[in-house]
């Protein structure tokens, strides 16, 4: 069992066309958030979480409120 460690978000970045695939399918966008621990343990120096976004294949149960949150996030980014 691993003891609890605290990770801090170091950065996030995007891949237009996902870097990874699911069942061989590449998606519109993939976001990675990179997390660094206070200290390296057992050779681990970072944790990365990936989120996949797609405008065609998505959960049809997503609410209008959730769509507004996602849209607000992407509208706030400076893509240039």
mmCIF file of the N, C-alpha and C atoms, coordinates in Angstrom:
data_MODEL
# 
_entry.id   MODEL 
# 
loop_
_atom_site.group_PDB 
_atom_site.id 
_atom_site.type_symbol 
_atom_site.label_atom_id 
_atom_site.label_alt_id 
_atom_site.label_comp_id 
_atom_site.label_asym_id 
_atom_site.label_entity_id 
_atom_site.label_seq_id 
_atom_site.pdbx_PDB_ins_code 
_atom_site.Cartn_x 
_atom_site.Cartn_y 
_atom_site.Cartn_z 
_atom_site.occupancy 
_atom_site.B_iso_or_equiv 
_atom_site.pdbx_formal_charge 
_atom_site.auth_seq_id 
_atom_site.auth_comp_id 
_atom_site.auth_asym_id 
_atom_site.auth_atom_id 
_atom_site.pdbx_PDB_model_num 
ATOM 1   N N  . UNK A 1 1  ? 0.849   -1.184 0.000   1.00 0.00 ? 1  UNK A N  1 
ATOM 2   C CA . UNK A 1 1  ? 0.000   0.000  0.000   1.00 0.00 ? 1  UNK A CA 1 
ATOM 3   C C  . UNK A 1 1  ? 0.886   1.236  0.000   1.00 0.00 ? 1  UNK A C  1 
ATOM 4   N N  . UNK A 1 2  ? 0.550   2.190  -0.833  1.00 0.00 ? 2  UNK A N  1 
ATOM 5   C CA . UNK A 1 2  ? 1.305   3.439  -0.903  1.00 0.00 ? 2  UNK A CA 1 
ATOM 6   C C  . UNK A 1 2  ? 0.820   4.401  0.167   1.00 0.00 ? 2  UNK A C  1 
ATOM 7   N N  . UNK A 1 3  ? 1.777   5.134  0.752   1.00 0.00 ? 3  UNK A N  1 
ATOM 8   C CA . UNK A 1 3  ? 1.349   6.158  1.703   1.00 0.00 ? 3  UNK A CA 1 
ATOM 9   C C  . UNK A 1 3  ? 0.888   7.384  0.935   1.00 0.00 ? 3  UNK A C  1 
ATOM 10  N N  . UNK A 1 4  ? 0.055   8.158  1.557   1.00 0.00 ? 4  UNK A N  1 
ATOM 11  C CA . UNK A 1 4  ? -0.541  9.333  0.924   1.00 0.00 ? 4  UNK A CA 1 
ATOM 12  C C  . UNK A 1 4  ? 0.547   10.365 0.594   1.00 0.00 ? 4  UNK A C  1 
ATOM 13  N N  . UNK A 1 5  ? 0.534   10.867 -0.625  1.00 0.00 ? 5  UNK A N  1 
ATOM 14  C CA . UNK A 1 5  ? 1.443   11.930 -1.064  1.00 0.00 ? 5  UNK A CA 1 
ATOM 15  C C  . UNK A 1 5  ? 0.618   13.082 -1.604  1.00 0.00 ? 5  UNK A C  1 
ATOM 16  N N  . UNK A 1 6  ? 1.174   14.256 -1.519  1.00 0.00 ? 6  UNK A N  1 
ATOM 17  C CA . UNK A 1 6  ? 0.485   15.409 -2.075  1.00 0.00 ? 6  UNK A CA 1 
ATOM 18  C C  . UNK A 1 6  ? 1.158   15.805 -3.386  1.00 0.00 ? 6  UNK A C  1 
ATOM 19  N N  . UNK A 1 7  ? 0.341   15.980 -4.421  1.00 0.00 ? 7  UNK A N  1 
ATOM 20  C CA . UNK A 1 7  ? 0.830   16.388 -5.726  1.00 0.00 ? 7  UNK A CA 1 
ATOM 21  C C  . UNK A 1 7  ? 0.288   17.779 -6.029  1.00 0.00 ? 7  UNK A C  1 
ATOM 22  N N  . UNK A 1 8  ? 1.100   18.594 -6.649  1.00 0.00 ? 8  UNK A N  1 
ATOM 23  C CA . UNK A 1 8  ? 0.671   19.934 -7.052  1.00 0.00 ? 8  UNK A CA 1 
ATOM 24  C C  . UNK A 1 8  ? 0.653   20.013 -8.574  1.00 0.00 ? 8  UNK A C  1 
ATOM 25  N N  . UNK A 1 9  ? -0.347  20.700 -9.106  1.00 0.00 ? 9  UNK A N  1 
ATOM 26  C CA . UNK A 1 9  ? -0.437  20.839 -10.557 1.00 0.00 ? 9  UNK A CA 1 
ATOM 27  C C  . UNK A 1 9  ? 0.702   21.732 -11.032 1.00 0.00 ? 9  UNK A C  1 
ATOM 28  N N  . UNK A 1 10 ? 1.507   21.218 -11.957 1.00 0.00 ? 10 UNK A N  1 
ATOM 29  C CA . UNK A 1 10 ? 2.643   21.960 -12.497 1.00 0.00 ? 10 UNK A CA 1 
ATOM 30  C C  . UNK A 1 10 ? 2.255   22.696 -13.777 1.00 0.00 ? 10 UNK A C  1 
ATOM 31  N N  . UNK A 1 11 ? 1.443   22.043 -14.612 1.00 0.00 ? 11 UNK A N  1 
ATOM 32  C CA . UNK A 1 11 ? 1.035   22.663 -15.877 1.00 0.00 ? 11 UNK A CA 1 
ATOM 33  C C  . UNK A 1 11 ? -0.026  21.799 -16.544 1.00 0.00 ? 11 UNK A C  1 
ATOM 34  N N  . UNK A 1 12 ? -0.655  22.374 -17.557 1.00 0.00 ? 12 UNK A N  1 
ATOM 35  C CA . UNK A 1 12 ? -1.512  21.565 -18.420 1.00 0.00 ? 12 UNK A CA 1 
ATOM 36  C C  . UNK A 1 12 ? -1.258  21.981 -19.848 1.00 0.00 ? 12 UNK A C  1 
ATOM 37  N N  . UNK A 1 13 ? -1.488  21.045 -20.749 1.00 0.00 ? 13 UNK A N  1 
ATOM 38  C CA . UNK A 1 13 ? -1.275  21.310 -22.174 1.00 0.00 ? 13 UNK A CA 1 
ATOM 39  C C  . UNK A 1 13 ? -2.264  20.469 -22.981 1.00 0.00 ? 13 UNK A C  1 
ATOM 40  N N  . UNK A 1 14 ? -2.368  20.822 -24.259 1.00 0.00 ? 14 UNK A N  1 
ATOM 41  C CA . UNK A 1 14 ? -3.349  20.193 -25.138 1.00 0.00 ? 14 UNK A CA 1 
ATOM 42  C C  . UNK A 1 14 ? -2.680  19.534 -26.335 1.00 0.00 ? 14 UNK A C  1 
ATOM 43  N N  . UNK A 1 15 ? -3.352  18.538 -26.869 1.00 0.00 ? 15 UNK A N  1 
ATOM 44  C CA . UNK A 1 15 ? -2.980  17.915 -28.132 1.00 0.00 ? 15 UNK A CA 1 
ATOM 45  C C  . UNK A 1 15 ? -4.211  18.003 -29.030 1.00 0.00 ? 15 UNK A C  1 
ATOM 46  N N  . UNK A 1 16 ? -4.111  18.768 -30.115 1.00 0.00 ? 16 UNK A N  1 
ATOM 47  C CA . UNK A 1 16 ? -5.209  18.846 -31.081 1.00 0.00 ? 16 UNK A CA 1 
ATOM 48  C C  . UNK A 1 16 ? -5.095  17.599 -31.949 1.00 0.00 ? 16 UNK A C  1 
ATOM 49  N N  . UNK A 1 17 ? -6.068  16.804 -31.953 1.00 0.00 ? 17 UNK A N  1 
ATOM 50  C CA . UNK A 1 17 ? -6.152  15.379 -32.227 1.00 0.00 ? 17 UNK A CA 1 
ATOM 51  C C  . UNK A 1 17 ? -5.466  14.720 -31.048 1.00 0.00 ? 17 UNK A C  1 
ATOM 52  N N  . UNK A 1 18 ? -6.190  13.880 -30.389 1.00 0.00 ? 18 UNK A N  1 
ATOM 53  C CA . UNK A 1 18 ? -5.695  13.279 -29.159 1.00 0.00 ? 18 UNK A CA 1 
ATOM 54  C C  . UNK A 1 18 ? -4.389  12.540 -29.394 1.00 0.00 ? 18 UNK A C  1 
ATOM 55  N N  . UNK A 1 19 ? -3.508  12.606 -28.399 1.00 0.00 ? 19 UNK A N  1 
ATOM 56  C CA . UNK A 1 19 ? -2.239  11.879 -28.454 1.00 0.00 ? 19 UNK A CA 1 
ATOM 57  C C  . UNK A 1 19 ? -2.498  10.379 -28.324 1.00 0.00 ? 19 UNK A C  1 
ATOM 58  N N  . UNK A 1 20 ? -3.494  10.023 -27.523 1.00 0.00 ? 20 UNK A N  1 
ATOM 59  C CA . UNK A 1 20 ? -3.826  8.620  -27.286 1.00 0.00 ? 20 UNK A CA 1 
ATOM 60  C C  . UNK A 1 20 ? -5.128  8.247  -28.000 1.00 0.00 ? 20 UNK A C  1 
ATOM 61  N N  . UNK A 1 21 ? -5.352  6.964  -28.109 1.00 0.00 ? 21 UNK A N  1 
ATOM 62  C CA . UNK A 1 21 ? -6.579  6.465  -28.737 1.00 0.00 ? 21 UNK A CA 1 
ATOM 63  C C  . UNK A 1 21 ? -7.325  5.585  -27.739 1.00 0.00 ? 21 UNK A C  1 
ATOM 64  N N  . UNK A 1 22 ? -8.607  5.444  -27.970 1.00 0.00 ? 22 UNK A N  1 
ATOM 65  C CA . UNK A 1 22 ? -9.432  4.496  -27.221 1.00 0.00 ? 22 UNK A CA 1 
ATOM 66  C C  . UNK A 1 22 ? -10.058 3.573  -28.253 1.00 0.00 ? 22 UNK A C  1 
ATOM 67  N N  . UNK A 1 23 ? -9.804  2.296  -28.123 1.00 0.00 ? 23 UNK A N  1 
ATOM 68  C CA . UNK A 1 23 ? -10.275 1.297  -29.102 1.00 0.00 ? 23 UNK A CA 1 
ATOM 69  C C  . UNK A 1 23 ? -9.892  1.709  -30.522 1.00 0.00 ? 23 UNK A C  1 
ATOM 70  N N  . UNK A 1 24 ? -8.683  2.272  -30.665 1.00 0.00 ? 24 UNK A N  1 
ATOM 71  C CA . UNK A 1 24 ? -8.175  2.651  -31.979 1.00 0.00 ? 24 UNK A CA 1 
ATOM 72  C C  . UNK A 1 24 ? -8.712  3.966  -32.521 1.00 0.00 ? 24 UNK A C  1 
ATOM 73  N N  . UNK A 1 25 ? -9.531  4.664  -31.750 1.00 0.00 ? 25 UNK A N  1 
ATOM 74  C CA . UNK A 1 25 ? -10.147 5.917  -32.214 1.00 0.00 ? 25 UNK A CA 1 
ATOM 75  C C  . UNK A 1 25 ? -9.390  7.111  -31.641 1.00 0.00 ? 25 UNK A C  1 
ATOM 76  N N  . UNK A 1 26 ? -9.031  8.065  -32.499 1.00 0.00 ? 26 UNK A N  1 
ATOM 77  C CA . UNK A 1 26 ? -8.393  9.313  -32.095 1.00 0.00 ? 26 UNK A CA 1 
ATOM 78  C C  . UNK A 1 26 ? -9.496  10.369 -31.989 1.00 0.00 ? 26 UNK A C  1 
ATOM 79  N N  . UNK A 1 27 ? -9.418  11.235 -30.981 1.00 0.00 ? 27 UNK A N  1 
ATOM 80  C CA . UNK A 1 27 ? -10.468 12.212 -30.702 1.00 0.00 ? 27 UNK A CA 1 
ATOM 81  C C  . UNK A 1 27 ? -10.002 13.630 -31.003 1.00 0.00 ? 27 UNK A C  1 
ATOM 82  N N  . UNK A 1 28 ? -10.931 14.590 -30.956 1.00 0.00 ? 28 UNK A N  1 
ATOM 83  C CA . UNK A 1 28 ? -10.648 15.974 -31.340 1.00 0.00 ? 28 UNK A CA 1 
ATOM 84  C C  . UNK A 1 28 ? -9.546  16.625 -30.512 1.00 0.00 ? 28 UNK A C  1 
ATOM 85  N N  . UNK A 1 29 ? -9.563  16.402 -29.204 1.00 0.00 ? 29 UNK A N  1 
ATOM 86  C CA . UNK A 1 29 ? -8.658  17.132 -28.321 1.00 0.00 ? 29 UNK A CA 1 
ATOM 87  C C  . UNK A 1 29 ? -8.360  16.286 -27.096 1.00 0.00 ? 29 UNK A C  1 
ATOM 88  N N  . UNK A 1 30 ? -7.117  16.376 -26.616 1.00 0.00 ? 30 UNK A N  1 
ATOM 89  C CA . UNK A 1 30 ? -6.743  15.712 -25.383 1.00 0.00 ? 30 UNK A CA 1 
ATOM 90  C C  . UNK A 1 30 ? -6.009  16.730 -24.510 1.00 0.00 ? 30 UNK A C  1 
ATOM 91  N N  . UNK A 1 31 ? -6.417  16.821 -23.250 1.00 0.00 ? 31 UNK A N  1 
ATOM 92  C CA . UNK A 1 31 ? -5.764  17.728 -22.309 1.00 0.00 ? 31 UNK A CA 1 
ATOM 93  C C  . UNK A 1 31 ? -5.032  16.892 -21.263 1.00 0.00 ? 31 UNK A C  1 
ATOM 94  N N  . UNK A 1 32 ? -3.786  17.253 -21.001 1.00 0.00 ? 32 UNK A N  1 
ATOM 95  C CA . UNK A 1 32 ? -3.011  16.610 -19.939 1.00 0.00 ? 32 UNK A CA 1 
ATOM 96  C C  . UNK A 1 32 ? -2.769  17.616 -18.833 1.00 0.00 ? 32 UNK A C  1 
ATOM 97  N N  . UNK A 1 33 ? -3.026  17.224 -17.597 1.00 0.00 ? 33 UNK A N  1 
ATOM 98  C CA . UNK A 1 33 ? -2.597  18.035 -16.460 1.00 0.00 ? 33 UNK A CA 1 
ATOM 99  C C  . UNK A 1 33 ? -1.485  17.250 -15.764 1.00 0.00 ? 33 UNK A C  1 
ATOM 100 N N  . UNK A 1 34 ? -0.356  17.932 -15.576 1.00 0.00 ? 34 UNK A N  1 
ATOM 101 C CA . UNK A 1 34 ? 0.846   17.310 -15.034 1.00 0.00 ? 34 UNK A CA 1 
ATOM 102 C C  . UNK A 1 34 ? 0.958   17.695 -13.559 1.00 0.00 ? 34 UNK A C  1 
ATOM 103 N N  . UNK A 1 35 ? 1.123   16.695 -12.707 1.00 0.00 ? 35 UNK A N  1 
ATOM 104 C CA . UNK A 1 35 ? 1.172   16.891 -11.258 1.00 0.00 ? 35 UNK A CA 1 
ATOM 105 C C  . UNK A 1 35 ? 2.515   16.395 -10.726 1.00 0.00 ? 35 UNK A C  1 
ATOM 106 N N  . UNK A 1 36 ? 3.146   17.202 -9.863  1.00 0.00 ? 36 UNK A N  1 
ATOM 107 C CA . UNK A 1 36 ? 4.437   16.844 -9.287  1.00 0.00 ? 36 UNK A CA 1 
ATOM 108 C C  . UNK A 1 36 ? 4.297   16.662 -7.775  1.00 0.00 ? 36 UNK A C  1 
ATOM 109 N N  . UNK A 1 37 ? 4.923   15.615 -7.236  1.00 0.00 ? 37 UNK A N  1 
ATOM 110 C CA . UNK A 1 37 ? 4.865   15.396 -5.789  1.00 0.00 ? 37 UNK A CA 1 
ATOM 111 C C  . UNK A 1 37 ? 5.868   16.305 -5.071  1.00 0.00 ? 37 UNK A C  1 
ATOM 112 N N  . UNK A 1 38 ? 5.697   16.425 -3.769  1.00 0.00 ? 38 UNK A N  1 
ATOM 113 C CA . UNK A 1 38 ? 6.658   17.185 -2.975  1.00 0.00 ? 38 UNK A CA 1 
ATOM 114 C C  . UNK A 1 38 ? 8.027   16.513 -3.013  1.00 0.00 ? 38 UNK A C  1 
ATOM 115 N N  . UNK A 1 39 ? 8.047   15.197 -3.109  1.00 0.00 ? 39 UNK A N  1 
ATOM 116 C CA . UNK A 1 39 ? 9.307   14.471 -3.206  1.00 0.00 ? 39 UNK A CA 1 
ATOM 117 C C  . UNK A 1 39 ? 9.108   13.219 -4.052  1.00 0.00 ? 39 UNK A C  1 
ATOM 118 N N  . UNK A 1 40 ? 10.179  12.801 -4.736  1.00 0.00 ? 40 UNK A N  1 
ATOM 119 C CA . UNK A 1 40 ? 10.126  11.602 -5.564  1.00 0.00 ? 40 UNK A CA 1 
ATOM 120 C C  . UNK A 1 40 ? 10.190  10.367 -4.678  1.00 0.00 ? 40 UNK A C  1 
ATOM 121 N N  . UNK A 1 41 ? 9.324   9.400  -4.958  1.00 0.00 ? 41 UNK A N  1 
ATOM 122 C CA . UNK A 1 41 ? 9.310   8.147  -4.193  1.00 0.00 ? 41 UNK A CA 1 
ATOM 123 C C  . UNK A 1 41 ? 9.232   6.972  -5.155  1.00 0.00 ? 41 UNK A C  1 
ATOM 124 N N  . UNK A 1 42 ? 10.011  5.963  -4.881  1.00 0.00 ? 42 UNK A N  1 
ATOM 125 C CA . UNK A 1 42 ? 9.976   4.714  -5.666  1.00 0.00 ? 42 UNK A CA 1 
ATOM 126 C C  . UNK A 1 42 ? 10.141  4.972  -7.160  1.00 0.00 ? 42 UNK A C  1 
ATOM 127 N N  . UNK A 1 43 ? 10.898  5.996  -7.526  1.00 0.00 ? 43 UNK A N  1 
ATOM 128 C CA . UNK A 1 43 ? 11.156  6.296  -8.934  1.00 0.00 ? 43 UNK A CA 1 
ATOM 129 C C  . UNK A 1 43 ? 10.066  7.092  -9.634  1.00 0.00 ? 43 UNK A C  1 
ATOM 130 N N  . UNK A 1 44 ? 8.977   7.394  -8.937  1.00 0.00 ? 44 UNK A N  1 
ATOM 131 C CA . UNK A 1 44 ? 7.902   8.178  -9.543  1.00 0.00 ? 44 UNK A CA 1 
ATOM 132 C C  . UNK A 1 44 ? 8.184   9.661  -9.329  1.00 0.00 ? 44 UNK A C  1 
ATOM 133 N N  . UNK A 1 45 ? 8.155   10.431 -10.404 1.00 0.00 ? 45 UNK A N  1 
ATOM 134 C CA . UNK A 1 45 ? 8.460   11.859 -10.291 1.00 0.00 ? 45 UNK A CA 1 
ATOM 135 C C  . UNK A 1 45 ? 7.317   12.749 -10.761 1.00 0.00 ? 45 UNK A C  1 
ATOM 136 N N  . UNK A 1 46 ? 6.266   12.162 -11.317 1.00 0.00 ? 46 UNK A N  1 
ATOM 137 C CA . UNK A 1 46 ? 5.127   12.962 -11.800 1.00 0.00 ? 46 UNK A CA 1 
ATOM 138 C C  . UNK A 1 46 ? 3.932   12.047 -12.003 1.00 0.00 ? 46 UNK A C  1 
ATOM 139 N N  . UNK A 1 47 ? 2.773   12.672 -11.993 1.00 0.00 ? 47 UNK A N  1 
ATOM 140 C CA . UNK A 1 47 ? 1.537   11.988 -12.357 1.00 0.00 ? 47 UNK A CA 1 
ATOM 141 C C  . UNK A 1 47 ? 0.844   12.832 -13.411 1.00 0.00 ? 47 UNK A C  1 
ATOM 142 N N  . UNK A 1 48 ? 0.261   12.198 -14.392 1.00 0.00 ? 48 UNK A N  1 
ATOM 143 C CA . UNK A 1 48 ? -0.412  12.927 -15.472 1.00 0.00 ? 48 UNK A CA 1 
ATOM 144 C C  . UNK A 1 48 ? -1.830  12.391 -15.615 1.00 0.00 ? 48 UNK A C  1 
ATOM 145 N N  . UNK A 1 49 ? -2.774  13.303 -15.726 1.00 0.00 ? 49 UNK A N  1 
ATOM 146 C CA . UNK A 1 49 ? -4.161  12.919 -15.972 1.00 0.00 ? 49 UNK A CA 1 
ATOM 147 C C  . UNK A 1 49 ? -4.540  13.441 -17.355 1.00 0.00 ? 49 UNK A C  1 
ATOM 148 N N  . UNK A 1 50 ? -5.100  12.590 -18.167 1.00 0.00 ? 50 UNK A N  1 
ATOM 149 C CA . UNK A 1 50 ? -5.530  12.981 -19.500 1.00 0.00 ? 50 UNK A CA 1 
ATOM 150 C C  . UNK A 1 50 ? -7.047  13.002 -19.608 1.00 0.00 ? 50 UNK A C  1 
ATOM 151 N N  . UNK A 1 51 ? -7.557  14.044 -20.248 1.00 0.00 ? 51 UNK A N  1 
ATOM 152 C CA . UNK A 1 51 ? -8.989  14.153 -20.519 1.00 0.00 ? 51 UNK A CA 1 
ATOM 153 C C  . UNK A 1 51 ? -9.181  14.251 -22.023 1.00 0.00 ? 51 UNK A C  1 
ATOM 154 N N  . UNK A 1 52 ? -10.135 13.501 -22.535 1.00 0.00 ? 52 UNK A N  1 
ATOM 155 C CA . UNK A 1 52 ? -10.410 13.471 -23.969 1.00 0.00 ? 52 UNK A CA 1 
ATOM 156 C C  . UNK A 1 52 ? -11.697 14.248 -24.236 1.00 0.00 ? 52 UNK A C  1 
ATOM 157 N N  . UNK A 1 53 ? -11.660 15.084 -25.282 1.00 0.00 ? 53 UNK A N  1 
ATOM 158 C CA . UNK A 1 53 ? -12.827 15.864 -25.692 1.00 0.00 ? 53 UNK A CA 1 
ATOM 159 C C  . UNK A 1 53 ? -13.134 15.536 -27.150 1.00 0.00 ? 53 UNK A C  1 
ATOM 160 N N  . UNK A 1 54 ? -14.409 15.447 -27.466 1.00 0.00 ? 54 UNK A N  1 
ATOM 161 C CA . UNK A 1 54 ? -14.794 15.176 -28.847 1.00 0.00 ? 54 UNK A CA 1 
ATOM 162 C C  . UNK A 1 54 ? -16.155 15.813 -29.116 1.00 0.00 ? 54 UNK A C  1 
ATOM 163 N N  . UNK A 1 55 ? -16.299 16.392 -30.277 1.00 0.00 ? 55 UNK A N  1 
ATOM 164 C CA . UNK A 1 55 ? -17.557 17.064 -30.618 1.00 0.00 ? 55 UNK A CA 1 
ATOM 165 C C  . UNK A 1 55 ? -18.582 16.125 -31.242 1.00 0.00 ? 55 UNK A C  1 
ATOM 166 N N  . UNK A 1 56 ? -18.175 14.902 -31.582 1.00 0.00 ? 56 UNK A N  1 
ATOM 167 C CA . UNK A 1 56 ? -19.094 13.969 -32.233 1.00 0.00 ? 56 UNK A CA 1 
ATOM 168 C C  . UNK A 1 56 ? -19.466 12.793 -31.338 1.00 0.00 ? 56 UNK A C  1 
ATOM 169 N N  . UNK A 1 57 ? -18.500 12.267 -30.602 1.00 0.00 ? 57 UNK A N  1 
ATOM 170 C CA . UNK A 1 57 ? -18.738 11.122 -29.724 1.00 0.00 ? 57 UNK A CA 1 
ATOM 171 C C  . UNK A 1 57 ? -18.661 11.625 -28.287 1.00 0.00 ? 57 UNK A C  1 
ATOM 172 N N  . UNK A 1 58 ? -19.793 11.762 -27.651 1.00 0.00 ? 58 UNK A N  1 
ATOM 173 C CA . UNK A 1 58 ? -19.845 12.278 -26.280 1.00 0.00 ? 58 UNK A CA 1 
ATOM 174 C C  . UNK A 1 58 ? -21.032 11.660 -25.562 1.00 0.00 ? 58 UNK A C  1 
ATOM 175 N N  . UNK A 1 59 ? -21.065 11.851 -24.260 1.00 0.00 ? 59 UNK A N  1 
ATOM 176 C CA . UNK A 1 59 ? -22.144 11.320 -23.430 1.00 0.00 ? 59 UNK A CA 1 
ATOM 177 C C  . UNK A 1 59 ? -23.412 12.141 -23.674 1.00 0.00 ? 59 UNK A C  1 
ATOM 178 N N  . UNK A 1 60 ? -24.450 11.553 -24.243 1.00 0.00 ? 60 UNK A N  1 
ATOM 179 C CA . UNK A 1 60 ? -25.668 12.310 -24.528 1.00 0.00 ? 60 UNK A CA 1 
ATOM 180 C C  . UNK A 1 60 ? -26.409 12.757 -23.271 1.00 0.00 ? 60 UNK A C  1 
ATOM 181 N N  . UNK A 1 61 ? -25.996 12.263 -22.108 1.00 0.00 ? 61 UNK A N  1 
ATOM 182 C CA . UNK A 1 61 ? -26.651 12.641 -20.854 1.00 0.00 ? 61 UNK A CA 1 
ATOM 183 C C  . UNK A 1 61 ? -26.070 13.910 -20.241 1.00 0.00 ? 61 UNK A C  1 
ATOM 184 N N  . UNK A 1 62 ? -25.079 14.517 -20.890 1.00 0.00 ? 62 UNK A N  1 
ATOM 185 C CA . UNK A 1 62 ? -24.473 15.733 -20.353 1.00 0.00 ? 62 UNK A CA 1 
ATOM 186 C C  . UNK A 1 62 ? -25.533 16.843 -20.285 1.00 0.00 ? 62 UNK A C  1 
ATOM 187 N N  . UNK A 1 63 ? -25.511 17.579 -19.183 1.00 0.00 ? 63 UNK A N  1 
ATOM 188 C CA . UNK A 1 63 ? -26.541 18.605 -18.985 1.00 0.00 ? 63 UNK A CA 1 
ATOM 189 C C  . UNK A 1 63 ? -26.136 19.930 -19.626 1.00 0.00 ? 63 UNK A C  1 
ATOM 190 N N  . UNK A 1 64 ? -27.097 20.798 -19.810 1.00 0.00 ? 64 UNK A N  1 
ATOM 191 C CA . UNK A 1 64 ? -26.818 22.131 -20.352 1.00 0.00 ? 64 UNK A CA 1 
ATOM 192 C C  . UNK A 1 64 ? -25.883 22.907 -19.425 1.00 0.00 ? 64 UNK A C  1 
ATOM 193 N N  . UNK A 1 65 ? -26.028 22.713 -18.117 1.00 0.00 ? 65 UNK A N  1 
ATOM 194 C CA . UNK A 1 65 ? -25.136 23.375 -17.149 1.00 0.00 ? 65 UNK A CA 1 
ATOM 195 C C  . UNK A 1 65 ? -23.697 22.889 -17.326 1.00 0.00 ? 65 UNK A C  1 
ATOM 196 N N  . UNK A 1 66 ? -23.522 21.598 -17.553 1.00 0.00 ? 66 UNK A N  1 
ATOM 197 C CA . UNK A 1 66 ? -22.178 21.051 -17.778 1.00 0.00 ? 66 UNK A CA 1 
ATOM 198 C C  . UNK A 1 66 ? -21.590 21.576 -19.084 1.00 0.00 ? 66 UNK A C  1 
ATOM 199 N N  . UNK A 1 67 ? -22.410 21.684 -20.105 1.00 0.00 ? 67 UNK A N  1 
ATOM 200 C CA . UNK A 1 67 ? -21.947 22.242 -21.384 1.00 0.00 ? 67 UNK A CA 1 
ATOM 201 C C  . UNK A 1 67 ? -21.491 23.683 -21.190 1.00 0.00 ? 67 UNK A C  1 
ATOM 202 N N  . UNK A 1 68 ? -22.235 24.472 -20.406 1.00 0.00 ? 68 UNK A N  1 
ATOM 203 C CA . UNK A 1 68 ? -21.840 25.871 -20.146 1.00 0.00 ? 68 UNK A CA 1 
ATOM 204 C C  . UNK A 1 68 ? -20.492 25.937 -19.431 1.00 0.00 ? 68 UNK A C  1 
ATOM 205 N N  . UNK A 1 69 ? -20.259 25.048 -18.480 1.00 0.00 ? 69 UNK A N  1 
ATOM 206 C CA . UNK A 1 69 ? -18.974 25.022 -17.760 1.00 0.00 ? 69 UNK A CA 1 
ATOM 207 C C  . UNK A 1 69 ? -17.832 24.703 -18.723 1.00 0.00 ? 69 UNK A C  1 
ATOM 208 N N  . UNK A 1 70 ? -18.018 23.701 -19.558 1.00 0.00 ? 70 UNK A N  1 
ATOM 209 C CA . UNK A 1 70 ? -16.988 23.315 -20.530 1.00 0.00 ? 70 UNK A CA 1 
ATOM 210 C C  . UNK A 1 70 ? -16.742 24.452 -21.507 1.00 0.00 ? 70 UNK A C  1 
ATOM 211 N N  . UNK A 1 71 ? -17.815 25.053 -22.039 1.00 0.00 ? 71 UNK A N  1 
ATOM 212 C CA . UNK A 1 71 ? -17.669 26.167 -22.985 1.00 0.00 ? 71 UNK A CA 1 
ATOM 213 C C  . UNK A 1 71 ? -16.952 27.348 -22.342 1.00 0.00 ? 71 UNK A C  1 
ATOM 214 N N  . UNK A 1 72 ? -17.295 27.667 -21.092 1.00 0.00 ? 72 UNK A N  1 
ATOM 215 C CA . UNK A 1 72 ? -16.655 28.787 -20.390 1.00 0.00 ? 72 UNK A CA 1 
ATOM 216 C C  . UNK A 1 72 ? -15.152 28.533 -20.234 1.00 0.00 ? 72 UNK A C  1 
ATOM 217 N N  . UNK A 1 73 ? -14.795 27.297 -19.887 1.00 0.00 ? 73 UNK A N  1 
ATOM 218 C CA . UNK A 1 73 ? -13.380 26.950 -19.745 1.00 0.00 ? 73 UNK A CA 1 
ATOM 219 C C  . UNK A 1 73 ? -12.647 27.168 -21.061 1.00 0.00 ? 73 UNK A C  1 
ATOM 220 N N  . UNK A 1 74 ? -13.163 26.612 -22.152 1.00 0.00 ? 74 UNK A N  1 
ATOM 221 C CA . UNK A 1 74 ? -12.458 26.727 -23.436 1.00 0.00 ? 74 UNK A CA 1 
ATOM 222 C C  . UNK A 1 74 ? -12.473 28.153 -23.973 1.00 0.00 ? 74 UNK A C  1 
ATOM 223 N N  . UNK A 1 75 ? -13.531 28.901 -23.713 1.00 0.00 ? 75 UNK A N  1 
ATOM 224 C CA . UNK A 1 75 ? -13.578 30.289 -24.141 1.00 0.00 ? 75 UNK A CA 1 
ATOM 225 C C  . UNK A 1 75 ? -12.544 31.132 -23.395 1.00 0.00 ? 75 UNK A C  1 
ATOM 226 N N  . UNK A 1 76 ? -12.166 30.713 -22.185 1.00 0.00 ? 76 UNK A N  1 
ATOM 227 C CA . UNK A 1 76 ? -11.206 31.482 -21.394 1.00 0.00 ? 76 UNK A CA 1 
ATOM 228 C C  . UNK A 1 76 ? -9.757  31.271 -21.832 1.00 0.00 ? 76 UNK A C  1 
ATOM 229 N N  . UNK A 1 77 ? -9.502  30.256 -22.628 1.00 0.00 ? 77 UNK A N  1 
ATOM 230 C CA . UNK A 1 77 ? -8.128  29.973 -23.057 1.00 0.00 ? 77 UNK A CA 1 
ATOM 231 C C  . UNK A 1 77 ? -7.709  30.890 -24.197 1.00 0.00 ? 77 UNK A C  1 
ATOM 232 N N  . UNK A 1 78 ? -6.442  31.221 -24.212 1.00 0.00 ? 78 UNK A N  1 
ATOM 233 C CA . UNK A 1 78 ? -5.870  32.021 -25.303 1.00 0.00 ? 78 UNK A CA 1 
ATOM 234 C C  . UNK A 1 78 ? -5.154  31.047 -26.230 1.00 0.00 ? 78 UNK A C  1 
ATOM 235 N N  . UNK A 1 79 ? -5.765  30.735 -27.353 1.00 0.00 ? 79 UNK A N  1 
ATOM 236 C CA . UNK A 1 79 ? -5.251  29.700 -28.245 1.00 0.00 ? 79 UNK A CA 1 
ATOM 237 C C  . UNK A 1 79 ? -4.152  30.194 -29.177 1.00 0.00 ? 79 UNK A C  1 
ATOM 238 N N  . UNK A 1 80 ? -3.939  31.481 -29.268 1.00 0.00 ? 80 UNK A N  1 
ATOM 239 C CA . UNK A 1 80 ? -2.933  32.003 -30.206 1.00 0.00 ? 80 UNK A CA 1 
ATOM 240 C C  . UNK A 1 80 ? -1.525  31.864 -29.667 1.00 0.00 ? 80 UNK A C  1 
# 
